Amino acid sequence: MLKIGEFSRLCLVPVSTLRYYDEIGLLRAVDVDDFTGYRYYSAEQLPTLNRISALKDLGLSLAEIIRLTAADASQADLRESLEQRRTESLRTVAEEQGRLSRVEAWLENIAVEKTMNEYEVTIKKTKPQQAICLRRVMPSYYSEGELWGELCAHLGSLKGVQYAGPAMNICHDEEYREKDVDIEVALPVAAPVPESGDIMMRTLPGHEQVASVLHKGPFDTIIKAYQFMLGWLERNDYKMAGPDRVLYLNNPEEVTPEEILQELQIPISKS
């Protein structure tokens, strides 16, 4: 057997951490001296500790690790936890990439001594459209990609789908929300297509007046268009009269992020 200090040097884990693992039942000492209170460990425990360290490095909580290293834990339990962690990590990466894009946009603005792109507002009428849609309450606005993945996978399994307009997202919340956002992705189609679960056909309403601006640049910079529209509505005595939409006017897979073209549409009426 090895004293706790010896075991600590071998496994490169602080003695304080080993004591804590023992206290919470994550990695029990093989023996504890009744007189001195010294903890003793076995070299055979090294693989278990390495597994604990690896799972902790992946971002799993100690409570999860205790469950996954228990004698009755299965490979299925481990797979489920890791898949959940992967989903969380992908969401975090997307959020950080969005934050990085916004930081770079600010730096670019500072470099050329400008604070905001100028937009030209067009007021127009929109007609109702039949579309295949997927609407769901999602963790954040960055979760839109998950909805597109699900909708496109469904449409990819069908034959003969004829599209009748650009893809779009629709925000149904009446105010900005940091979580649990009500968003919808939609693709106008020339004829009804089979539905599946939350993926349903519906008629997107038309509006007598929508204020429209074009925005060019990475997805996450569309916030500039929203900020401009907020000021424009106030200056021109308009108010929002329905959910805003963002239409994707080109294929982001075929152009650079700087060339992505989006149209922000906001239904309006006089205040």
C-alpha positions as CSV (number, residue, x, y, z in Angstrom):
1,M,0.0,0.0,0.0
2,L,1.0,3.6,-0.6
3,K,0.7,6.5,1.8
4,I,-1.5,9.3,0.6
5,G,1.5,11.5,-0.2
6,E,3.2,8.8,-2.3
7,F,-0.1,8.1,-4.1
8,S,-0.5,11.8,-4.7
9,R,3.0,12.1,-6.4
10,L,2.3,9.0,-8.6
11,C,-1.1,10.2,-9.8
12,L,-0.3,13.9,-9.9
13,V,-3.4,14.8,-7.8
14,P,-3.1,17.0,-4.7
15,V,-3.5,15.4,-1.3
16,S,-6.4,17.7,-0.5
17,T,-8.3,16.5,-3.6
18,L,-7.7,12.9,-2.6
19,R,-9.0,13.5,0.9
20,Y,-12.1,15.2,-0.6
21,Y,-12.7,12.3,-3.0
22,D,-12.5,10.0,0.0
23,E,-15.0,12.1,2.0
24,I,-17.6,12.2,-0.7
25,G,-17.2,8.5,-1.6
26,L,-15.7,9.0,-5.0
27,L,-12.4,7.3,-4.3
28,R,-12.2,5.6,-0.9
29,A,-8.8,5.0,0.7
30,V,-7.9,1.3,0.9
31,D,-7.1,1.7,4.6
32,V,-7.1,4.4,7.3
33,D,-4.7,4.1,10.3
34,D,-6.9,4.2,13.4
35,F,-4.2,5.8,15.4
36,T,-2.7,8.4,13.0
37,G,-5.6,8.8,10.6
38,Y,-3.2,8.4,7.6
39,R,-4.9,7.2,4.5
40,Y,-3.4,4.4,2.4
41,Y,-4.0,3.7,-1.3
42,S,-3.2,0.9,-3.7
43,A,-1.6,1.2,-7.1
44,E,-4.6,-0.8,-8.5
45,Q,-6.6,2.4,-7.9
46,L,-4.7,4.4,-10.4
47,P,-6.9,3.4,-13.4
48,T,-10.0,4.5,-11.5
49,L,-8.4,7.8,-10.5
50,N,-7.3,8.4,-14.1
51,R,-10.9,7.7,-15.3
52,I,-12.2,10.2,-12.7
53,S,-9.7,12.8,-13.8
54,A,-10.6,12.3,-17.5
55,L,-14.3,12.6,-16.9
56,K,-13.7,15.7,-14.8
57,D,-11.7,17.2,-17.6
58,L,-14.6,16.6,-19.9
59,G,-16.7,18.9,-17.7
60,L,-18.8,16.3,-15.9
61,S,-19.7,17.1,-12.3
62,L,-18.4,15.1,-9.4
63,A,-22.0,13.9,-8.7
64,E,-22.2,12.6,-12.3
65,I,-18.8,10.9,-11.9
66,I,-19.8,9.2,-8.7
67,R,-22.7,7.8,-10.5
68,L,-20.7,6.7,-13.6
69,T,-17.9,5.1,-11.6
70,A,-20.3,3.1,-9.4
71,A,-20.2,-0.7,-9.6
72,D,-23.6,-0.8,-11.3
73,A,-22.8,1.9,-13.9
74,S,-23.1,0.7,-17.5
75,Q,-21.5,1.8,-20.8
76,A,-25.0,3.1,-21.8
77,D,-25.0,5.4,-18.8
78,L,-21.6,6.7,-19.8
79,R,-22.6,7.2,-23.4
80,E,-25.7,9.1,-22.5
81,S,-23.8,11.5,-20.2
82,L,-21.1,12.1,-22.8
83,E,-23.6,12.8,-25.5
84,Q,-25.4,15.3,-23.3
85,R,-22.0,16.9,-22.5
86,R,-21.2,17.1,-26.3
87,T,-24.5,18.9,-26.9
88,E,-23.7,21.4,-24.2
89,S,-20.2,21.9,-25.5
90,L,-21.4,22.5,-29.0
91,R,-23.9,25.1,-27.7
92,T,-21.1,26.8,-25.8
93,V,-18.8,26.8,-28.8
94,A,-21.6,28.4,-30.9
95,E,-22.2,31.1,-28.3
96,E,-18.5,31.9,-28.0
97,Q,-18.1,32.0,-31.8
98,G,-21.0,34.5,-31.9
99,R,-19.4,36.6,-29.2
100,L,-16.1,36.5,-31.1
101,S,-17.8,37.7,-34.2
102,R,-19.3,40.6,-32.3
103,V,-16.0,41.6,-30.8
104,E,-14.3,41.5,-34.2
105,A,-17.1,43.7,-35.6
106,W,-16.6,46.2,-32.8
107,L,-12.9,46.3,-33.4
108,E,-13.4,46.8,-37.1
109,N,-15.8,49.7,-36.4
110,I,-13.3,51.3,-34.1
111,A,-10.5,50.9,-36.6
112,V,-12.4,52.8,-39.3
113,E,-14.0,55.3,-36.9
114,K,-17.6,54.2,-37.4
115,T,-20.2,53.1,-35.0
116,M,-22.9,51.5,-37.1
117,N,-23.6,50.6,-40.7
118,E,-26.1,52.7,-42.5
119,Y,-29.3,51.0,-43.7
120,E,-32.0,52.0,-46.1
121,V,-35.5,51.1,-44.9
122,T,-38.1,50.0,-47.5
123,I,-41.8,49.8,-46.5
124,K,-43.7,47.1,-48.5
125,K,-46.6,44.7,-48.4
126,T,-46.1,41.0,-48.0
127,K,-48.5,38.2,-49.1
128,P,-49.4,35.1,-47.2
129,Q,-47.2,32.1,-48.0
130,Q,-47.7,28.4,-47.3
131,A,-44.6,27.0,-45.7
132,I,-43.2,23.9,-43.9
133,C,-42.3,25.1,-40.4
134,L,-40.8,24.0,-37.2
135,R,-41.6,26.0,-34.1
136,R,-40.3,25.2,-30.6
137,V,-39.1,26.9,-27.4
138,M,-35.3,26.6,-27.4
139,P,-32.6,27.4,-24.9
140,S,-31.3,30.4,-26.7
141,Y,-31.3,32.2,-30.1
142,Y,-28.1,30.3,-30.9
143,S,-30.2,27.1,-30.9
144,E,-31.8,28.0,-34.2
145,G,-29.3,25.8,-36.0
146,E,-30.7,22.7,-34.2
147,L,-34.1,23.5,-35.7
148,W,-32.7,23.9,-39.2
149,G,-30.9,20.6,-38.9
150,E,-34.1,18.8,-37.9
151,L,-36.2,20.5,-40.6
152,C,-33.6,19.9,-43.4
153,A,-33.2,16.3,-42.4
154,H,-37.0,15.8,-42.8
155,L,-37.1,17.6,-46.1
156,G,-34.0,15.7,-47.3
157,S,-36.0,12.4,-46.9
158,L,-38.7,13.6,-49.2
159,K,-38.8,13.7,-53.0
160,G,-40.1,16.4,-55.3
161,V,-40.2,19.3,-52.8
162,Q,-40.5,22.6,-54.6
163,Y,-39.5,25.7,-52.7
164,A,-41.2,29.0,-53.3
165,G,-39.1,31.5,-51.4
166,P,-36.1,32.1,-49.2
167,A,-35.7,30.3,-45.8
168,M,-36.5,32.4,-42.8
169,N,-36.7,32.5,-39.0
170,I,-39.5,34.0,-37.1
171,C,-39.2,35.3,-33.5
172,H,-42.5,34.9,-31.6
173,D,-41.4,36.4,-28.3
174,E,-42.8,39.9,-27.5
175,E,-39.6,40.8,-25.8
176,Y,-35.9,39.8,-25.8
177,R,-35.3,36.7,-23.7
178,E,-32.0,35.3,-22.5
179,K,-33.4,31.7,-22.4
180,D,-36.4,29.7,-23.4
181,V,-37.0,31.6,-26.6
182,D,-39.9,30.9,-28.9
183,I,-38.5,30.6,-32.4
184,E,-39.7,29.2,-35.7
185,V,-37.8,28.2,-38.9
186,A,-39.8,28.1,-42.1
187,L,-39.4,27.3,-45.8
188,P,-42.0,28.4,-48.3
189,V,-43.1,25.6,-50.6
190,A,-45.1,25.5,-53.8
191,A,-47.3,22.6,-52.6
192,P,-48.0,20.9,-49.3
193,V,-45.4,18.4,-48.1
194,P,-45.8,15.6,-45.5
195,E,-45.6,16.6,-41.9
196,S,-43.7,14.9,-39.0
197,G,-44.1,15.6,-35.3
198,D,-43.5,19.4,-34.7
199,I,-42.7,19.9,-38.4
200,M,-46.0,21.2,-39.9
201,M,-47.4,23.0,-42.8
202,R,-49.0,26.4,-42.1
203,T,-49.8,29.6,-43.9
204,L,-47.5,32.5,-42.9
205,P,-49.6,35.6,-42.7
206,G,-49.1,38.6,-45.0
207,H,-48.9,42.1,-43.7
208,E,-50.1,45.4,-45.2
209,Q,-46.8,47.1,-44.1
210,V,-43.4,45.7,-43.2
211,A,-40.3,47.7,-42.6
212,S,-37.4,46.0,-44.4
213,V,-33.6,46.4,-44.4
214,L,-30.9,44.3,-46.0
215,H,-28.0,43.2,-43.8
216,K,-24.7,41.9,-45.2
217,G,-22.2,40.0,-42.9
218,P,-22.0,37.1,-40.5
219,F,-25.2,35.9,-38.9
220,D,-24.3,37.3,-35.4
221,T,-23.9,40.8,-36.7
222,I,-27.7,41.1,-37.6
223,I,-28.1,42.7,-34.2
224,K,-26.9,46.0,-35.9
225,A,-29.9,45.9,-38.2
226,Y,-32.2,45.4,-35.2
227,Q,-30.6,48.3,-33.4
228,F,-31.0,50.5,-36.4
229,M,-34.6,49.5,-36.8
230,L,-35.4,50.3,-33.2
231,G,-34.2,53.9,-33.7
232,W,-36.0,54.1,-37.1
233,L,-39.3,53.0,-35.6
234,E,-39.1,55.6,-32.9
235,R,-38.0,58.4,-35.2
236,N,-40.9,57.7,-37.6
237,D,-43.6,57.1,-35.1
238,Y,-44.1,53.4,-35.9
239,K,-44.7,50.4,-33.7
240,M,-44.2,46.7,-34.3
241,A,-47.4,44.9,-35.4
242,G,-46.3,41.3,-35.4
243,P,-43.4,38.9,-35.1
244,D,-40.2,40.0,-36.9
245,R,-38.6,37.8,-39.5
246,V,-35.2,37.3,-40.9
247,L,-35.0,36.0,-44.5
248,Y,-31.8,34.3,-45.8
249,L,-31.3,35.6,-49.3
250,N,-28.3,33.4,-50.2
251,N,-26.8,30.1,-49.2
252,P,-24.3,30.6,-46.4
253,E,-22.5,27.4,-47.4
254,E,-21.7,29.0,-50.8
255,V,-20.4,32.4,-49.7
256,T,-18.0,33.7,-47.1
257,P,-19.5,34.9,-43.7
258,E,-18.9,38.5,-44.9
259,E,-21.1,37.9,-48.0
260,I,-24.1,36.4,-46.2
261,L,-27.1,38.5,-47.1
262,Q,-30.2,38.7,-44.8
263,E,-33.4,40.7,-44.9
264,L,-34.9,41.8,-41.6
265,Q,-38.7,42.4,-41.9
266,I,-40.8,43.9,-39.1
267,P,-44.5,44.3,-39.5
268,I,-45.4,47.9,-38.6
269,S,-48.3,50.2,-37.9
270,K,-48.6,53.9,-36.8
271,S,-48.3,54.5,-33.1
